[in-house]
Amino acid sequence: MIAYAIDGLFCAAANAQTKKISGTVVDDEKLPLQGVTVAVKEGVAITQTDVAGKFSINVPAGDTASLVFSFTGYMGQTIVATEGMHVSLVKILLPVTMW
């Protein structure tokens, strides 16, 4: 454990153990989605999918971490993190309104 003081505030930080989770995000037609936000629920790690829909993110080791997937126009999902996970996001269909 490492302890230090900043401007009178006492802070303690442990050498956090993490594991890398990788996966792919696709749409309902199985096409890769680029730019999907992937975040550790109740954590600080955040990333986005690449052009092939792939992502890698560090999650706390030993814990069951959940990842939150969000993308404009699609329903968000929260899923337990597993290595090689494959996530399919569904488009949000908005009702057509006549003016």
C-alpha positions in Angstrom: 0.0 0.0 0.0 1.2 3.5 -0.8 0.2 6.4 1.4 0.7 10.1 0.7 -0.6 13.5 1.7 -1.7 16.3 -0.6 -2.6 19.7 0.8 -3.5 18.2 4.1 -5.6 15.4 2.7 -4.5 11.9 3.4 -4.8 9.5 0.5 -4.1 5.8 0.3 -3.7 3.8 -2.9 -3.1 0.1 -3.4 -1.4 -1.3 -6.4 -4.6 -2.2 -8.1 -4.7 -5.6 -9.7 -6.5 -5.5 -13.1 -7.3 -7.9 -15.9 -7.8 -6.9 -19.6 -11.2 -7.8 -21.1 -11.5 -7.7 -24.9 -14.5 -8.2 -27.1 -16.5 -7.1 -30.1 -19.7 -5.0 -30.5 -22.0 -5.5 -33.5 -25.5 -4.3 -34.5 -28.6 -6.5 -35.0 -27.4 -7.3 -38.5 -24.0 -8.5 -37.1 -22.1 -5.5 -38.5 -19.3 -4.0 -36.3 -20.2 -0.8 -34.5 -17.4 1.8 -34.3 -17.4 4.4 -31.5 -19.5 2.5 -29.0 -18.6 3.7 -25.5 -17.6 0.9 -23.1 -17.2 1.7 -19.4 -16.7 -0.2 -16.2 -19.8 0.2 -14.2 -19.0 2.0 -10.9 -15.4 2.4 -12.1 -13.2 4.9 -13.9 -12.1 2.9 -17.0 -13.7 3.9 -20.3 -12.9 3.2 -23.9 -14.5 3.1 -27.4 -14.8 0.4 -30.0 -12.5 0.7 -33.1 -13.6 0.4 -36.8 -13.9 -3.4 -36.5 -16.1 -3.0 -33.3 -13.4 -4.3 -31.1 -12.5 -3.0 -27.6 -10.1 -3.8 -24.7 -10.6 -2.5 -21.2 -9.0 -3.1 -17.8 -11.4 -4.3 -15.1 -10.6 -5.1 -11.4 -9.2 -8.6 -11.1 -11.0 -11.0 -8.8 -14.2 -9.1 -8.9 -17.2 -9.6 -11.1 -17.2 -6.4 -13.2 -20.0 -5.2 -15.3 -19.5 -3.2 -18.5 -21.9 -0.5 -19.7 -22.2 -0.2 -23.5 -23.8 2.9 -25.0 -24.2 4.3 -28.5 -26.5 7.0 -29.8 -29.5 5.5 -31.5 -29.1 2.1 -29.8 -30.4 0.6 -26.6 -27.7 0.6 -23.9 -26.7 -2.6 -22.2 -25.0 -3.6 -18.9 -23.3 -7.0 -19.1 -21.0 -9.0 -16.9 -17.4 -8.8 -18.3 -16.0 -11.9 -19.8 -13.0 -12.4 -22.0 -13.8 -12.5 -25.7 -17.3 -11.2 -25.1 -19.5 -10.5 -28.1 -22.2 -7.8 -27.6 -25.0 -7.1 -30.0 -26.7 -3.7 -29.7 -30.3 -3.2 -30.9 -31.4 0.0 -32.7 -34.0 2.2 -31.0 -37.0 2.5 -33.3 -38.7 5.8 -32.7 -42.3 6.3 -33.8 -42.8 8.3 -36.9 -44.8 11.4 -36.3 -46.8 13.3 -38.8 -46.7 17.1 -38.6 
